[in-house]
Amino acid sequence: MSSNERRRAGRHFLQIPGPSPTPDRILRAMDMPTIDHRGPAFQKLGLRVLEKLRALFKTKGHAFIYPSSGTGAWEAALANLFAPGDCILMYETGQFATLWKNMAGRLGLAPEFLSGDWRSGVDAGMIEKRLRQDSERKIKGVCVVHNETSTGVTSNIEAVRKAIDAAGHPALLLVDTVSGLGCADYRHDEWGVDVSVAGSQKGLMLPPGMGFNAVSEKALASSRQANRPKMFWSWEEMIPHNNNGYFPYTPATNLLYGLDVAIDMLNEEGLNNVFARHQRHGEATRCAVRAWGLDIVCRDEALHSPVLTGVLLPEGHDSDRFRQIVLDRFDMSLGIGLGRLAGKAFRIGHLGDINDLTLLGALSGVEMGLGLAGVPHKKGGVDSAMVYLSQTTTPDGRT
Ligand SMILES: *Cc1c(COP(=O)(O)O)cnc(C)c1O
């Protein structure tokens, strides 16, 4: 804060769909001296967090931790498996799918992009059809985004695996769950995912700075055949070190202290309660948006994201101006419209360490902001959310 900026009392409302607010308990856990990453104390931490991370992904396979953002974990997945010229099939759910596709192109791969409308999920039928046409089995991988953070649509990953199997195709399944892990149900092994990609700053409530891969045995075997130079991202380089709780280079030690506690916190709440809480907050948010009479970006009732809600403003109303008003007046950050939704939509993040009253605070900021920005809407959104929240609980009878 510069000296001429006035201090704002209370907590900033960080209601973007990642980074999400970091709980004090995690901040305290990271407030430690950085230890020798080759020493015995580190070894225990390393073994513990790798074990907990595998459990969170619901895999008995491998989990890898990089000192990177989620984008690094995307690159790790592609770099370990594919060589220049390799064909991969990707699906356009929104901006994050588009960025991953662009990365694949920049790495010299040949991504084929099945186009989508940015308002619905992955069409598994389209994937099956395309794989059936690939009689020469040129497609090496299918890449999809689990929770598309630019739109607020969560795709059915199990259906994508079933489509690949129905086509009898050997392609690997790669899934971006950067904003899904720790918020929405995710089952790496059960859903037959080969590589899952995630990051620290969304459902895991940590600061940015760590990227994760969960990797099946099939993907690991495939990476050994892949004819592409790699070092920093190499799973093979990591494994012998990880087996002893160490890393081939300096890990983000203090973030790992945080990860240890973050996963404990998710487990103490109970993963199913965490998922139910996110679902419930998603529905409460949609109650508000419907009452305001605004359009939700996700068009498919079954695929609404529990992580965030994308909201379209009426034609002629600039979502960035609206967001600026909310920030200036109420000290709340809302997510920007990304890619083709720039200026047209904003996103309400309802992920991570938030409760009913945090959400209601956020929704009241949105409702007041709509009024101040002169966006045509009906009042009563927050009331609808309050009614929904008072009438429902998570399965264990709490919130
Ligand atoms: C945030 C996000 C990313 C990118 O992660 P960075 O940490 O910003 O590199 C990728 N995919 C999805 C779905 C995301 O939400």
The ligand as an SDF file (V2000), in Angstrom:
LIG
                    3D

 15 15  0  0  0  0  0  0  0  0999 V2000
   -6.0860  -21.1170  -13.0040 C   0  0  0  0  0  0  0  0  0  0  0  0
   -6.2200  -22.1200  -14.0650 C   0  0  0  0  0  0  0  0  0  0  0  0
   -5.1670  -22.4890  -14.9060 C   0  0  0  0  0  0  0  0  0  0  0  0
   -3.8440  -21.7910  -14.9100 C   0  0  0  0  0  0  0  0  0  0  0  0
   -3.1910  -21.8350  -13.7160 O   0  0  0  0  0  0  0  0  0  0  0  0
   -2.0500  -20.7620  -13.3760 P   0  0  0  0  0  0  0  0  0  0  0  0
   -1.7330  -21.1200  -11.9660 O   0  0  0  0  0  0  0  0  0  0  0  0
   -2.6610  -19.4110  -13.5400 O   0  0  0  0  0  0  0  0  0  0  0  0
   -0.9300  -20.9930  -14.3050 O   0  0  0  0  0  0  0  0  0  0  0  0
   -5.3750  -23.4970  -15.8200 C   0  0  0  0  0  0  0  0  0  0  0  0
   -6.5570  -24.0990  -15.9350 N   0  0  0  0  0  0  0  0  0  0  0  0
   -7.6020  -23.7590  -15.1680 C   0  0  0  0  0  0  0  0  0  0  0  0
   -8.8970  -24.4760  -15.3570 C   0  0  0  0  0  0  0  0  0  0  0  0
   -7.4670  -22.7660  -14.2160 C   0  0  0  0  0  0  0  0  0  0  0  0
   -8.5220  -22.4260  -13.4490 O   0  0  0  0  0  0  0  0  0  0  0  0
  1  2  1  0
  2  3  1  0
  2 14  2  0
  3  4  1  0
  3 10  2  0
  4  5  1  0
  5  6  1  0
  6  7  2  0
  6  8  1  0
  6  9  1  0
 10 11  1  0
 11 12  2  0
 12 13  1  0
 12 14  1  0
 14 15  1  0
M  END
$$$$
